[in-house]
Amino acid sequence: MERKFVATLFVIALCGTLFGQLDFFGYLPENLEYAPKFEPGAWVEYRITEEGKEAGSVKFSIISKEQRDGKEYFSFEYKMTDKEGNWTITNFSATDPDDKGTYVSLVVQRKGEEALRMDSMLETKEVAAKPTRAKKDETAAKYSVEKGVQVSVPAGKFETDKVTIVKDEELTTAWVSSDVPIIGLVKAEQAEKGGVELIGYGSEGAKTEITGEIRDFETPALNNIMRMTVPPEDR
């Protein structure tokens, strides 16, 4: 399966306020040549900034891979940490992290809380059938690629392809390299908004950070919720 931009879209989406209005990697030029490693054990971690100030970090890992019903399922995990140090870990299994219709398990744990299995919250394939990635519109964005650009980030120095994109009068720049596993992203920034930069990575050693016993998440039954809205004398 072609995974050239799959995880990149996923991580950029996690940055929310920074890139929420720009389907950035949906507009990368087709001839951009890089092939980051996408195998179990790989991990990447990014520092997030907003308007020049540190806003937290995000870590994305591939924990494992297995064959199931003739399909290849990966166990993914991402950890979002805010500037106060509060974190949320999400662990899920899917064939494609961008397609919620392929999710088969979901576990969430917040700092100081127990882990919850939330499989019941997953979208059905019918609900998630509509494509979430916008179709590429060549007229909506202008881009340029500069190859062999050296860039330094906390994780080291890399030779990258520098991609510059202008969409809706907004300028976004990304530096990508095959030396960075999973997504190939070294650094990305959006003018006057913020960006992400690589602070750590590895091609092996990724392990789940979920701790303690995992409890099934239970949603209150609808009739119990309705019962609470009815006066006792009318029950």
C-alpha positions in Angstrom: 0.0 0.0 0.0 1.3 3.5 -0.9 2.0 5.3 2.4 4.0 8.2 1.1 1.7 10.9 2.6 -0.7 8.9 4.8 0.9 9.4 8.2 2.0 12.9 7.3 -1.6 13.9 6.8 -2.4 12.3 10.1 0.2 14.1 12.1 -0.4 17.5 10.5 -4.1 17.1 11.4 -3.1 16.6 15.0 -1.6 20.0 15.1 -5.1 21.4 14.9 -5.0 25.2 15.0 -1.7 25.3 13.0 -2.8 23.4 9.9 -6.5 22.8 10.3 -7.4 25.1 7.5 -4.8 23.7 5.0 -4.9 20.2 3.7 -1.1 20.7 3.2 0.1 17.3 2.1 -2.9 16.9 -0.2 -1.2 19.5 -2.3 2.3 18.1 -2.5 3.6 17.7 -6.1 3.3 14.3 -7.5 7.0 14.1 -8.5 8.3 14.7 -5.0 10.6 11.7 -4.4 11.0 10.5 -0.9 10.1 7.2 0.7 10.3 7.2 4.5 10.4 3.8 6.3 7.0 2.7 7.5 7.6 -0.3 9.7 6.8 -1.5 13.3 9.1 0.0 15.9 9.5 3.3 14.1 8.6 6.6 15.9 8.8 10.3 15.4 8.3 13.2 17.8 7.7 16.9 17.0 7.7 20.1 19.0 4.7 22.3 18.2 4.9 26.1 18.2 2.2 28.7 17.9 3.0 32.3 17.1 6.6 31.7 18.1 5.8 30.1 21.5 6.1 26.5 22.4 2.6 24.8 22.5 3.5 21.2 23.2 4.6 18.1 21.4 3.2 15.2 19.5 4.8 11.7 19.2 3.6 9.2 16.6 4.7 5.5 16.8 4.1 2.2 14.9 3.9 -0.4 17.7 3.2 -3.6 15.7 1.9 -5.1 12.5 -0.3 -8.2 11.9 -2.2 -10.0 9.2 -5.9 -10.3 9.8 -8.5 -11.5 7.3 -6.1 -11.1 4.5 -5.3 -7.5 5.4 -2.3 -5.8 7.0 -3.2 -4.1 10.2 -0.8 -1.7 12.1 -1.0 -0.7 15.7 -0.5 3.0 15.9 0.0 5.2 18.9 0.2 9.0 19.2 0.8 11.1 22.3 -0.2 14.7 22.5 1.4 16.8 25.2 0.4 20.4 25.9 2.7 23.2 27.2 1.7 22.4 30.8 2.8 18.8 30.4 -0.6 17.2 30.3 -0.8 14.4 27.9 -3.2 12.2 26.1 -2.2 8.8 24.5 -4.4 7.3 21.7 -3.7 3.8 20.6 -5.5 2.3 17.7 -5.3 -0.5 15.1 -6.1 0.2 11.5 -5.0 -0.5 7.9 -4.9 3.2 7.3 -4.6 5.9 10.0 -6.4 8.4 7.7 -9.4 6.2 7.2 -11.5 5.8 10.3 -13.5 3.1 8.6 -10.5 0.8 8.9 -10.1 1.2 12.7 -10.7 -2.0 14.7 -9.7 -0.9 18.2 -9.2 2.3 20.2 -7.7 2.9 23.6 -7.3 6.3 25.2 -5.4 7.3 28.3 -5.0 10.8 29.8 -2.3 11.8 32.3 -3.3 10.6 35.8 -6.2 8.5 34.6 -6.8 4.9 33.7 -6.8 3.7 30.2 -10.1 3.2 28.5 -11.0 0.9 25.7 -13.4 2.8 23.4 -14.1 0.5 20.6 -17.8 1.4 20.9 -17.0 4.9 19.8 -15.4 3.9 16.5 -17.2 4.9 13.3 -18.8 2.1 11.3 -17.5 1.5 7.8 -20.8 2.9 6.5 -20.4 6.2 8.5 -16.8 6.5 7.6 -17.2 5.6 3.9 -17.0 9.1 2.7 -13.5 10.1 1.8 -11.9 12.5 4.3 -9.1 13.7 2.1 -10.0 16.5 -0.2 -9.4 16.0 -3.9 -6.3 17.6 -5.2 -7.1 20.9 -7.0 -4.2 22.0 -9.0 -5.7 25.5 -9.3 -6.1 25.9 -5.5 -2.5 25.9 -4.5 0.9 26.9 -6.0 4.0 25.0 -5.0 7.7 24.9 -5.6 10.3 22.3 -4.7 14.0 22.9 -3.9 16.1 19.8 -3.5 19.2 19.3 -1.4 18.4 21.9 1.2 20.2 21.5 4.5 18.1 22.1 7.6 18.9 21.8 11.3 16.4 20.8 14.0 16.7 19.5 17.5 16.9 16.0 16.2 19.9 16.7 13.9 20.8 18.0 10.5 19.1 16.7 7.4 19.4 17.1 3.6 15.8 17.7 2.6 13.4 18.6 -0.2 12.0 22.0 0.7 8.4 22.4 -0.4 6.8 25.8 -0.5 3.0 26.0 -1.0 0.8 29.1 -1.3 -2.9 28.4 -0.9 -5.7 30.9 -0.2 -2.9 33.6 0.2 -1.3 31.5 3.0 2.3 30.4 2.8 3.3 27.0 4.2 6.8 25.5 4.0 7.8 21.9 4.7 11.2 20.1 4.7 11.0 16.4 4.0 13.5 13.6 4.0 13.5 9.8 3.6 15.9 9.6 6.6 13.0 10.4 8.9 10.8 7.3 9.3 7.0 7.0 9.0 6.2 10.4 7.5 9.5 11.9 6.3 8.7 15.3 7.8 11.6 17.2 9.3 10.0 20.6 9.8 6.9 22.5 8.7 5.8 26.0 9.3 2.9 28.2 8.4 3.5 32.0 8.2 2.3 33.9 11.3 0.8 30.8 12.8 3.4 28.4 13.9 4.9 25.0 13.0 6.4 21.7 14.0 10.0 20.5 14.1 11.5 17.1 14.7 12.9 16.6 18.2 13.4 12.8 18.1 13.0 9.8 15.9 14.0 6.2 15.5 13.5 3.2 13.1 13.0 0.7 16.0 12.2 0.5 19.7 8.7 2.0 19.7 6.6 0.6 22.5 3.2 1.5 23.8 3.1 4.1 26.6 -0.3 3.0 27.8 0.1 1.9 31.5 -2.1 0.0 33.9 -5.2 -2.1 33.3 -7.4 -1.1 30.4 -11.0 -0.7 31.3 -13.9 -0.8 28.9 -15.5 2.6 28.4 -19.2 2.5 29.2 -21.7 5.1 27.9 -24.8 5.7 30.0 -27.9 3.9 28.6 -30.2 6.3 26.8 -33.2 5.3 29.0 -31.2 6.1 32.2 -30.4 9.6 30.8 -34.0 10.1 29.9 -35.1 8.9 33.4 -33.0 11.6 35.0 -34.9 14.3 33.2 -38.3 13.0 34.5 -39.6 14.2 37.9 -39.7 11.3 40.5 -43.4 11.5 40.9 -43.9 10.9 37.1 -41.5 7.9 36.9 
